[in-house]
Amino acid sequence: MTWTERTVVREGVRISCRDWGGSGPPVVLLHGLAGHAGEWDTLARNLSRRYRVVAVDQRGHGASERRPRDVSRAAYVADAVAVIQQFDLHRPVLAGQSLGGHTALLTAAAHPDLPRGLILIEAGPGRATPNTQAEVGAALDAWPTPFPSRHAAVAFFGGGAVGDGWAAGLEERGGGWWPRFDRDVMVNALTENTRRSFWNEWTSITCPTLLILGQSGIIPVDEAEAMLQQRPMTVAMSVPDAGHDVHLERPEVLRQVFQNFLEQLADQPVHGRT
């Protein structure tokens, strides 16, 4: 099965999506900062055999609006809601990695009747981290863009599935390979995360939740423990031999975990409306 590019326009901002089709219960996939919807291709292709799968290029990323004026957390949430409503996705499972997981978390908190379930991959309520923007900016500055070839980009990003996943987000232009985002947009999108945490939002979520962490990921142990203490019904797991990019490093493990969670949700009654 292949995907079809579809577009949602909200307040003049274009949001591009990969609609994988499928006739089962809907699943919405949200990538992380500086990422793209194509990171989910392997998982989406498998899930679309039984589920309606939509992977979103979040604003400022990929084929979506490159320089939106609003990169607040609320804007990302409103985009997710617009995709769900305009595609008529009734009670979807929201799944996201890193910043995409944060978007999914905030969407579930702000719209408790919208999602049927929530899957967070290397994402949580966080804490005020004033240095994050400078660190992310420095990391992006270290990219030797333009890359002379896609092969060079894959190697720079670590090779294998991880390097290939990141390189797939580049575009060939003017004889080189460039990111499909702007550095300042990425840094500005983290502004609110550097100033506060989102624990009140976390505790207000009511839908079944699955937390997936990489064994060597970036979510601190005390943050994960606090998440489970505050919402003890959350199902959590750590994926061995995986870091922050669990979805790229261990796609088969992730597929099975997703499948199990979605099957369990299928046995539960559906209430609410979109």
Phi and psi in degrees as GROMACS dihedral restraints (atoms count N, CA, C in turn):
[ dihedral_restraints ]
;  ai    aj    ak    al  type     phi  dphi    fc
    3     4     5     6     1  -116.3    20    10
    4     5     6     7     1   168.8    20    10
    6     7     8     9     1  -103.1    20    10
    7     8     9    10     1   159.9    20    10
    9    10    11    12     1  -118.0    20    10
   10    11    12    13     1   132.5    20    10
   12    13    14    15     1   -76.2    20    10
   13    14    15    16     1   127.0    20    10
   15    16    17    18     1  -130.1    20    10
   16    17    18    19     1   152.6    20    10
   18    19    20    21     1  -125.6    20    10
   19    20    21    22     1   137.3    20    10
   21    22    23    24     1  -115.3    20    10
   22    23    24    25     1   134.3    20    10
   24    25    26    27     1  -114.4    20    10
   25    26    27    28     1   121.2    20    10
   27    28    29    30     1  -126.2    20    10
   28    29    30    31     1   119.6    20    10
   30    31    32    33     1    50.4    20    10
   31    32    33    34     1    42.3    20    10
   33    34    35    36     1    81.9    20    10
   34    35    36    37     1    -2.2    20    10
   36    37    38    39     1  -100.4    20    10
   37    38    39    40     1   127.0    20    10
   39    40    41    42     1   -86.2    20    10
   40    41    42    43     1   125.5    20    10
   42    43    44    45     1  -116.1    20    10
   43    44    45    46     1   117.3    20    10
   45    46    47    48     1   -94.5    20    10
   46    47    48    49     1   140.3    20    10
   48    49    50    51     1  -133.0    20    10
   49    50    51    52     1   150.0    20    10
   51    52    53    54     1  -101.0    20    10
   52    53    54    55     1   107.3    20    10
   54    55    56    57     1   -94.2    20    10
   55    56    57    58     1   110.4    20    10
   57    58    59    60     1   -87.2    20    10
   58    59    60    61     1    -0.3    20    10
   60    61    62    63     1    70.9    20    10
   61    62    63    64     1  -148.1    20    10
   63    64    65    66     1    95.1    20    10
   64    65    66    67     1   149.6    20    10
   66    67    68    69     1  -111.3    20    10
   67    68    69    70     1     1.5    20    10
   69    70    71    72     1   -88.8    20    10
   70    71    72    73     1  -167.8    20    10
   72    73    74    75     1   -57.2    20    10
   73    74    75    76     1   143.9    20    10
   75    76    77    78     1   -80.5    20    10
   76    77    78    79     1   149.0    20    10
   78    79    80    81     1  -133.7    20    10
   79    80    81    82     1   129.0    20    10
   81    82    83    84     1  -111.6    20    10
   82    83    84    85     1   127.6    20    10
   84    85    86    87     1  -112.0    20    10
   85    86    87    88     1   129.9    20    10
   87    88    89    90     1  -123.0    20    10
   88    89    90    91     1   122.2    20    10
   90    91    92    93     1   -79.2    20    10
   91    92    93    94     1   173.4    20    10
   93    94    95    96     1   -90.8    20    10
   94    95    96    97     1  -177.2    20    10
   96    97    98    99     1   -59.5    20    10
   97    98    99   100     1   135.9    20    10
   99   100   101   102     1    66.5    20    10
  100   101   102   103     1    13.3    20    10
  102   103   104   105     1   -98.7    20    10
  103   104   105   106     1  -159.6    20    10
  105   106   107   108     1  -163.1    20    10
  106   107   108   109     1   160.7    20    10
  108   109   110   111     1   -61.8    20    10
  109   110   111   112     1   -27.8    20    10
  111   112   113   114     1   -65.3    20    10
  112   113   114   115     1   -15.4    20    10
  114   115   116   117     1   -60.7    20    10
  115   116   117   118     1   -22.5    20    10
  117   118   119   120     1   -93.9    20    10
  118   119   120   121     1     2.5    20    10
  120   121   122   123     1   -54.3    20    10
  121   122   123   124     1   -46.3    20    10
  123   124   125   126     1   -62.6    20    10
  124   125   126   127     1   -47.9    20    10
  126   127   128   129     1   -65.7    20    10
  127   128   129   130     1   -44.8    20    10
  129   130   131   132     1   -62.3    20    10
  130   131   132   133     1   -40.7    20    10
  132   133   134   135     1   -60.6    20    10
  133   134   135   136     1   -41.4    20    10
  135   136   137   138     1   -71.3    20    10
  136   137   138   139     1   -45.3    20    10
  138   139   140   141     1   -66.4    20    10
  139   140   141   142     1   -30.8    20    10
  141   142   143   144     1   -68.1    20    10
  142   143   144   145     1    -9.0    20    10
  144   145   146   147     1   -70.0    20    10
  145   146   147   148     1   -23.6    20    10
  147   148   149   150     1  -129.1    20    10
  148   149   150   151     1   -10.1    20    10
  150   151   152   153     1  -135.3    20    10
  151   152   153   154     1   158.1    20    10
  153   154   155   156     1   -85.6    20    10
  154   155   156   157     1   115.2    20    10
  156   157   158   159     1  -117.2    20    10
  157   158   159   160     1   129.6    20    10
  159   160   161   162     1  -129.2    20    10
  160   161   162   163     1   123.4    20    10
  162   163   164   165     1  -107.1    20    10
  163   164   165   166     1   130.1    20    10
  165   166   167   168     1  -105.4    20    10
  166   167   168   169     1   133.5    20    10
  168   169   170   171     1   -83.6    20    10
  169   170   171   172     1   107.4    20    10
  171   172   173   174     1   -68.0    20    10
  172   173   174   175     1   157.7    20    10
  174   175   176   177     1   -52.9    20    10
  175   176   177   178     1   139.6    20    10
  177   178   179   180     1    84.9    20    10
  178   179   180   181     1    -2.0    20    10
  180   181   182   183     1  -126.2    20    10
  181   182   183   184     1   151.8    20    10
  183   184   185   186     1    54.5    20    10
  184   185   186   187     1  -128.9    20    10
  186   187   188   189     1   -88.3    20    10
  187   188   189   190     1     0.6    20    10
  189   190   191   192     1   -82.8    20    10
  190   191   192   193     1   176.8    20    10
  192   193   194   195     1   -50.0    20    10
  193   194   195   196     1   123.0    20    10
  195   196   197   198     1   -78.7    20    10
  196   197   198   199     1   -35.6    20    10
  198   199   200   201     1  -127.9    20    10
  199   200   201   202     1    65.2    20    10
  201   202   203   204     1   -67.5    20    10
  202   203   204   205     1   145.1    20    10
  204   205   206   207     1   -71.7    20    10
  205   206   207   208     1   -30.0    20    10
  207   208   209   210     1  -108.5    20    10
  208   209   210   211     1   115.0    20    10
  210   211   212   213     1  -121.0    20    10
  211   212   213   214     1    31.4    20    10
  213   214   215   216     1   -71.3    20    10
  214   215   216   217     1   161.1    20    10
  216   217   218   219     1   -60.9    20    10
  217   218   219   220     1   -36.1    20    10
  219   220   221   222     1   -63.8    20    10
  220   221   222   223     1   -35.1    20    10
  222   223   224   225     1   -66.3    20    10
  223   224   225   226     1   -41.1    20    10
  225   226   227   228     1   -63.8    20    10
  226   227   228   229     1   -40.5    20    10
  228   229   230   231     1   -63.7    20    10
  229   230   231   232     1   -46.0    20    10
  231   232   233   234     1   -61.9    20    10
  232   233   234   235     1   -34.6    20    10
  234   235   236   237     1   -63.0    20    10
  235   236   237   238     1   -45.7    20    10
  237   238   239   240     1   -60.3    20    10
  238   239   240   241     1   -42.6    20    10
  240   241   242   243     1   -63.6    20    10
  241   242   243   244     1   -41.7    20    10
  243   244   245   246     1   -62.4    20    10
  244   245   246   247     1   -41.5    20    10
  246   247   248   249     1   -61.4    20    10
  247   248   249   250     1   -46.8    20    10
  249   250   251   252     1   -60.0    20    10
  250   251   252   253     1   -45.5    20    10
  252   253   254   255     1   -72.1    20    10
  253   254   255   256     1   -44.5    20    10
  255   256   257   258     1   -72.6    20    10
  256   257   258   259     1   -26.8    20    10
  258   259   260   261     1   -90.6    20    10
  259   260   261   262     1     0.6    20    10
  261   262   263   264     1    55.7    20    10
  262   263   264   265     1    50.6    20    10
  264   265   266   267     1   -94.1    20    10
  265   266   267   268     1   100.8    20    10
  267   268   269   270     1   -78.1    20    10
  268   269   270   271     1   119.2    20    10
  270   271   272   273     1    48.3    20    10
  271   272   273   274     1    61.3    20    10
  273   274   275   276     1   -73.3    20    10
  274   275   276   277     1   161.3    20    10
  276   277   278   279     1   -87.5    20    10
  277   278   279   280     1   126.3    20    10
  279   280   281   282     1   -95.0    20    10
  280   281   282   283     1   128.0    20    10
  282   283   284   285     1  -133.5    20    10
  283   284   285   286     1   134.8    20    10
  285   286   287   288     1  -152.9    20    10
  286   287   288   289     1   152.5    20    10
  288   289   290   291     1  -110.2    20    10
  289   290   291   292     1   135.3    20    10
  291   292   293   294     1    56.7    20    10
  292   293   294   295     1  -122.9    20    10
  294   295   296   297     1   -62.0    20    10
  295   296   297   298     1   -31.4    20    10
  297   298   299   300     1   -66.1    20    10
  298   299   300   301     1   -36.0    20    10
  300   301   302   303     1   -65.5    20    10
  301   302   303   304     1   -38.1    20    10
  303   304   305   306     1   -63.4    20    10
  304   305   306   307     1   -41.6    20    10
  306   307   308   309     1   -60.4    20    10
  307   308   309   310     1   -44.8    20    10
  309   310   311   312     1   -61.7    20    10
  310   311   312   313     1   -42.4    20    10
  312   313   314   315     1   -58.8    20    10
  313   314   315   316     1   -49.4    20    10
  315   316   317   318     1   -67.6    20    10
  316   317   318   319     1   -34.2    20    10
  318   319   320   321     1   -64.8    20    10
  319   320   321   322     1   -44.3    20    10
  321   322   323   324     1   -64.9    20    10
  322   323   324   325     1   -33.7    20    10
  324   325   326   327     1   -72.3    20    10
  325   326   327   328     1   -42.7    20    10
  327   328   329   330     1   -77.6    20    10
  328   329   330   331     1   -24.1    20    10
  330   331   332   333     1  -133.2    20    10
  331   332   333   334     1    72.4    20    10
  333   334   335   336     1   -61.2    20    10
  334   335   336   337     1   -23.5    20    10
  336   337   338   339     1   -88.2    20    10
  337   338   339   340     1    -1.1    20    10
  339   340   341   342     1   -84.3    20    10
  340   341   342   343     1   -54.4    20    10
  342   343   344   345     1   -90.1    20    10
  343   344   345   346     1   148.3    20    10
  345   346   347   348     1   -84.7    20    10
  346   347   348   349     1   -30.0    20    10
  348   349   350   351     1  -158.6    20    10
  349   350   351   352     1   167.2    20    10
  351   352   353   354     1  -136.2    20    10
  352   353   354   355     1   129.7    20    10
  354   355   356   357     1  -122.0    20    10
  355   356   357   358     1   118.1    20    10
  357   358   359   360     1  -108.5    20    10
  358   359   360   361     1   125.9    20    10
  360   361   362   363     1  -114.2    20    10
  361   362   363   364     1   112.9    20    10
  363   364   365   366     1    51.7    20    10
  364   365   366   367     1    50.3    20    10
  366   367   368   369     1  -148.3    20    10
  367   368   369   370     1   149.8    20    10
  369   370   371   372     1  -164.7    20    10
  370   371   372   373     1  -173.7    20    10
  372   373   374   375     1   -67.6    20    10
  373   374   375   376     1   -23.3    20    10
  375   376   377   378     1    72.0    20    10
  376   377   378   379     1  -166.7    20    10
  378   379   380   381     1  -152.4    20    10
  379   380   381   382     1   162.7    20    10
  381   382   383   384     1   -62.6    20    10
  382   383   384   385     1   121.2    20    10
  384   385   386   387     1  -131.0    20    10
  385   386   387   388     1    85.0    20    10
  387   388   389   390     1   -58.6    20    10
  388   389   390   391     1   -25.6    20    10
  390   391   392   393     1   -87.4    20    10
  391   392   393   394     1    -6.8    20    10
  393   394   395   396     1   -59.3    20    10
  394   395   396   397     1   -44.0    20    10
  396   397   398   399     1   -62.2    20    10
  397   398   399   400     1   -42.5    20    10
  399   400   401   402     1   -65.1    20    10
  400   401   402   403     1   -39.5    20    10
  402   403   404   405     1   -66.6    20    10
  403   404   405   406     1   -44.3    20    10
  405   406   407   408     1   -66.1    20    10
  406   407   408   409     1   -42.0    20    10
  408   409   410   411     1   -59.3    20    10
  409   410   411   412     1   -42.9    20    10
  411   412   413   414     1   -64.9    20    10
  412   413   414   415     1   -39.2    20    10
  414   415   416   417     1   -64.0    20    10
  415   416   417   418     1   -42.0    20    10
  417   418   419   420     1   -68.7    20    10
  418   419   420   421     1   -34.9    20    10
  420   421   422   423     1   -64.2    20    10
  421   422   423   424     1   -25.0    20    10
  423   424   425   426     1   -77.5    20    10
  424   425   426   427     1   -11.4    20    10
  426   427   428   429     1   -66.7    20    10
  427   428   429   430     1   124.5    20    10
  429   430   431   432     1   -80.4    20    10
  430   431   432   433     1    63.9    20    10
  432   433   434   435     1   -86.6    20    10
  433   434   435   436     1   143.8    20    10
  435   436   437   438     1   -78.0    20    10
  436   437   438   439     1   146.2    20    10
  438   439   440   441     1   -71.2    20    10
  439   440   441   442     1   139.2    20    10
  441   442   443   444     1   -69.2    20    10
  442   443   444   445     1   -23.5    20    10
  444   445   446   447     1  -156.3    20    10
  445   446   447   448     1   163.5    20    10
  447   448   449   450     1   -65.1    20    10
  448   449   450   451     1   -36.7    20    10
  450   451   452   453     1   -60.5    20    10
  451   452   453   454     1   -41.0    20    10
  453   454   455   456     1   -64.5    20    10
  454   455   456   457     1   -37.5    20    10
  456   457   458   459     1   -66.5    20    10
  457   458   459   460     1   -43.7    20    10
  459   460   461   462     1   -58.1    20    10
  460   461   462   463     1   -44.2    20    10
  462   463   464   465     1   -64.2    20    10
  463   464   465   466     1   -41.9    20    10
  465   466   467   468     1   -62.2    20    10
  466   467   468   469     1   -37.8    20    10
  468   469   470   471     1   -84.3    20    10
  469   470   471   472     1     9.1    20    10
  471   472   473   474     1   107.8    20    10
  472   473   474   475     1    -1.6    20    10
  474   475   476   477     1    72.8    20    10
  475   476   477   478     1   179.9    20    10
  477   478   479   480     1    61.0    20    10
  478   479   480   481     1  -155.1    20    10
  480   481   482   483     1   -66.1    20    10
  481   482   483   484     1   -34.3    20    10
  483   484   485   486     1   -67.3    20    10
  484   485   486   487     1   -50.0    20    10
  486   487   488   489     1   -61.2    20    10
  487   488   489   490     1   -39.9    20    10
  489   490   491   492     1   -66.3    20    10
  490   491   492   493     1   -38.9    20    10
  492   493   494   495     1   -64.3    20    10
  493   494   495   496     1   -43.6    20    10
  495   496   497   498     1   -68.7    20    10
  496   497   498   499     1   -42.4    20    10
  498   499   500   501     1   -64.6    20    10
  499   500   501   502     1   -28.7    20    10
  501   502   503   504     1   -64.4    20    10
  502   503   504   505     1   -17.3    20    10
  504   505   506   507     1   -85.4    20    10
  505   506   507   508     1    -1.8    20    10
  507   508   509   510     1   -88.1    20    10
  508   509   510   511     1   161.8    20    10
  510   511   512   513     1  -125.0    20    10
  511   512   513   514     1   143.6    20    10
  513   514   515   516     1   -84.6    20    10
  514   515   516   517     1   126.2    20    10
  516   517   518   519     1  -156.0    20    10
  517   518   519   520     1   127.4    20    10
  519   520   521   522     1    62.5    20    10
  520   521   522   523     1    31.2    20    10
  522   523   524   525     1    85.2    20    10
  523   524   525   526     1     2.5    20    10
  525   526   527   528     1  -135.5    20    10
  526   527   528   529     1   176.1    20    10
  528   529   530   531     1  -113.6    20    10
  529   530   531   532     1   122.7    20    10
  531   532   533   534     1  -120.1    20    10
  532   533   534   535     1   152.5    20    10
  534   535   536   537     1   -65.9    20    10
  535   536   537   538     1   150.3    20    10
  537   538   539   540     1   -99.0    20    10
  538   539   540   541     1    48.9    20    10
  540   541   542   543     1  -159.9    20    10
  541   542   543   544     1   165.6    20    10
  543   544   545   546     1  -110.4    20    10
  544   545   546   547     1   137.9    20    10
  546   547   548   549     1   -54.0    20    10
  547   548   549   550     1   -46.6    20    10
  549   550   551   552     1   -65.9    20    10
  550   551   552   553     1   -32.0    20    10
  552   553   554   555     1   -65.7    20    10
  553   554   555   556     1   -42.3    20    10
  555   556   557   558     1   -62.5    20    10
  556   557   558   559     1   -46.5    20    10
  558   559   560   561     1   -64.4    20    10
  559   560   561   562     1   -43.7    20    10
  561   562   563   564     1   -66.9    20    10
  562   563   564   565     1   -28.3    20    10
  564   565   566   567     1   -65.4    20    10
  565   566   567   568     1   -16.3    20    10
  567   568   569   570     1   -96.1    20    10
  568   569   570   571     1     2.7    20    10
  570   571   572   573     1   -53.4    20    10
  571   572   573   574     1   -51.0    20    10
  573   574   575   576     1   -66.6    20    10
  574   575   576   577     1   -33.4    20    10
  576   577   578   579     1   -67.4    20    10
  577   578   579   580     1   -24.6    20    10
  579   580   581   582     1   -81.1    20    10
  580   581   582   583     1   -15.6    20    10
  582   583   584   585     1  -102.0    20    10
  583   584   585   586     1   -24.1    20    10
  585   586   587   588     1  -157.6    20    10
  586   587   588   589     1   168.6    20    10
  588   589   590   591     1  -100.4    20    10
  589   590   591   592     1   176.8    20    10
  591   592   593   594     1  -130.5    20    10
  592   593   594   595     1    43.7    20    10
  594   595   596   597     1   -70.1    20    10
  595   596   597   598     1   -34.5    20    10
  597   598   599   600     1   -62.5    20    10
  598   599   600   601     1   -39.0    20    10
  600   601   602   603     1   -65.8    20    10
  601   602   603   604     1   -41.7    20    10
  603   604   605   606     1   -59.7    20    10
  604   605   606   607     1   -46.2    20    10
  606   607   608   609     1   -73.1    20    10
  607   608   609   610     1   -15.4    20    10
  609   610   611   612     1   -88.1    20    10
  610   611   612   613     1    -7.1    20    10
  612   613   614   615     1   -70.5    20    10
  613   614   615   616     1   136.7    20    10
  615   616   617   618     1  -115.1    20    10
  616   617   618   619     1   -13.9    20    10
  618   619   620   621     1   -84.5    20    10
  619   620   621   622     1   157.9    20    10
  621   622   623   624     1   -55.1    20    10
  622   623   624   625     1   138.0    20    10
  624   625   626   627     1  -132.2    20    10
  625   626   627   628     1   137.7    20    10
  627   628   629   630     1  -118.0    20    10
  628   629   630   631     1   126.6    20    10
  630   631   632   633     1  -110.4    20    10
  631   632   633   634     1   119.9    20    10
  633   634   635   636     1  -115.5    20    10
  634   635   636   637     1   122.5    20    10
  636   637   638   639     1  -121.0    20    10
  637   638   639   640     1   146.3    20    10
  639   640   641   642     1   -80.3    20    10
  640   641   642   643     1   142.3    20    10
  642   643   644   645     1   -56.2    20    10
  643   644   645   646     1   -33.6    20    10
  645   646   647   648     1  -118.0    20    10
  646   647   648   649     1    38.2    20    10
  648   649   650   651     1   -78.9    20    10
  649   650   651   652     1  -167.1    20    10
  651   652   653   654     1  -105.8    20    10
  652   653   654   655     1    -3.6    20    10
  654   655   656   657     1   -79.2    20    10
  655   656   657   658     1   119.0    20    10
  657   658   659   660     1   -60.4    20    10
  658   659   660   661     1   147.8    20    10
  660   661   662   663     1   -59.1    20    10
  661   662   663   664     1   -40.6    20    10
  663   664   665   666     1   -67.7    20    10
  664   665   666   667     1   -30.6    20    10
  666   667   668   669     1   -68.3    20    10
  667   668   669   670     1   -45.0    20    10
  669   670   671   672     1   -62.2    20    10
  670   671   672   673     1   -42.2    20    10
  672   673   674   675     1   -63.4    20    10
  673   674   675   676     1   -40.0    20    10
  675   676   677   678     1   -66.9    20    10
  676   677   678   679     1   -36.6    20    10
  678   679   680   681     1   -59.5    20    10
  679   680   681   682     1   -42.8    20    10
  681   682   683   684     1   -73.8    20    10
  682   683   684   685     1   -33.2    20    10
  684   685   686   687     1   -66.0    20    10
  685   686   687   688     1   -40.2    20    10
  687   688   689   690     1   -80.1    20    10
  688   689   690   691     1   -27.4    20    10
  690   691   692   693     1  -134.3    20    10
  691   692   693   694     1    78.4    20    10
  693   694   695   696     1   -65.0    20    10
  694   695   696   697     1   -14.6    20    10
  696   697   698   699     1   -81.3    20    10
  697   698   699   700     1    -5.4    20    10
  699   700   701   702     1   -65.0    20    10
  700   701   702   703     1   134.8    20    10
  702   703   704   705     1   -91.7    20    10
  703   704   705   706     1   129.1    20    10
  705   706   707   708     1  -129.4    20    10
  706   707   708   709     1   148.3    20    10
  708   709   710   711     1  -150.4    20    10
  709   710   711   712     1   150.8    20    10
  711   712   713   714     1  -111.9    20    10
  712   713   714   715     1   130.1    20    10
  714   715   716   717     1   -94.8    20    10
  715   716   717   718     1   117.3    20    10
  717   718   719   720     1   -61.8    20    10
  718   719   720   721     1   151.3    20    10
  720   721   722   723     1    55.7    20    10
  721   722   723   724     1    38.4    20    10
  723   724   725   726     1  -139.6    20    10
  724   725   726   727     1   147.0    20    10
  726   727   728   729     1  -110.3    20    10
  727   728   729   730     1  -137.9    20    10
  729   730   731   732     1   -69.7    20    10
  730   731   732   733     1   -32.9    20    10
  732   733   734   735     1   -93.4    20    10
  733   734   735   736     1    58.6    20    10
  735   736   737   738     1   -55.8    20    10
  736   737   738   739     1   -40.7    20    10
  738   739   740   741     1   -65.4    20    10
  739   740   741   742     1   -23.7    20    10
  741   742   743   744     1   -95.9    20    10
  742   743   744   745     1   -32.4    20    10
  744   745   746   747     1   -78.8    20    10
  745   746   747   748     1   -38.7    20    10
  747   748   749   750     1  -131.6    20    10
  748   749   750   751     1    62.9    20    10
  750   751   752   753     1   -62.7    20    10
  751   752   753   754     1   -34.0    20    10
  753   754   755   756     1   -70.3    20    10
  754   755   756   757     1   -39.4    20    10
  756   757   758   759     1   -62.4    20    10
  757   758   759   760     1   -45.1    20    10
  759   760   761   762     1   -62.6    20    10
  760   761   762   763     1   -41.1    20    10
  762   763   764   765     1   -59.0    20    10
  763   764   765   766     1   -44.4    20    10
  765   766   767   768     1   -67.7    20    10
  766   767   768   769     1   -38.9    20    10
  768   769   770   771     1   -65.4    20    10
  769   770   771   772     1   -45.1    20    10
  771   772   773   774     1   -57.8    20    10
  772   773   774   775     1   -48.6    20    10
  774   775   776   777     1   -58.3    20    10
  775   776   777   778     1   -45.6    20    10
  777   778   779   780     1   -62.2    20    10
  778   779   780   781     1   -44.0    20    10
  780   781   782   783     1   -65.1    20    10
  781   782   783   784     1   -43.7    20    10
  783   784   785   786     1   -65.7    20    10
  784   785   786   787     1   -36.6    20    10
  786   787   788   789     1   -67.3    20    10
  787   788   789   790     1   -38.1    20    10
  789   790   791   792     1   -64.8    20    10
  790   791   792   793     1   -39.5    20    10
  792   793   794   795     1   -64.7    20    10
  793   794   795   796     1   -32.4    20    10
  795   796   797   798     1   -63.1    20    10
  796   797   798   799     1   -24.2    20    10
  798   799   800   801     1   -85.0    20    10
  799   800   801   802     1    -5.1    20    10
  801   802   803   804     1  -101.2    20    10
  802   803   804   805     1   145.8    20    10
  804   805   806   807     1   -66.7    20    10
  805   806   807   808     1   149.1    20    10
  807   808   809   810     1  -101.7    20    10
  808   809   810   811     1   128.3    20    10
  810   811   812   813     1  -124.8    20    10
  811   812   813   814     1   168.3    20    10
  813   814   815   816     1    84.8    20    10
  814   815   816   817     1  -174.6    20    10
  816   817   818   819     1  -151.1    20    10
  817   818   819   820     1   164.9    20    10
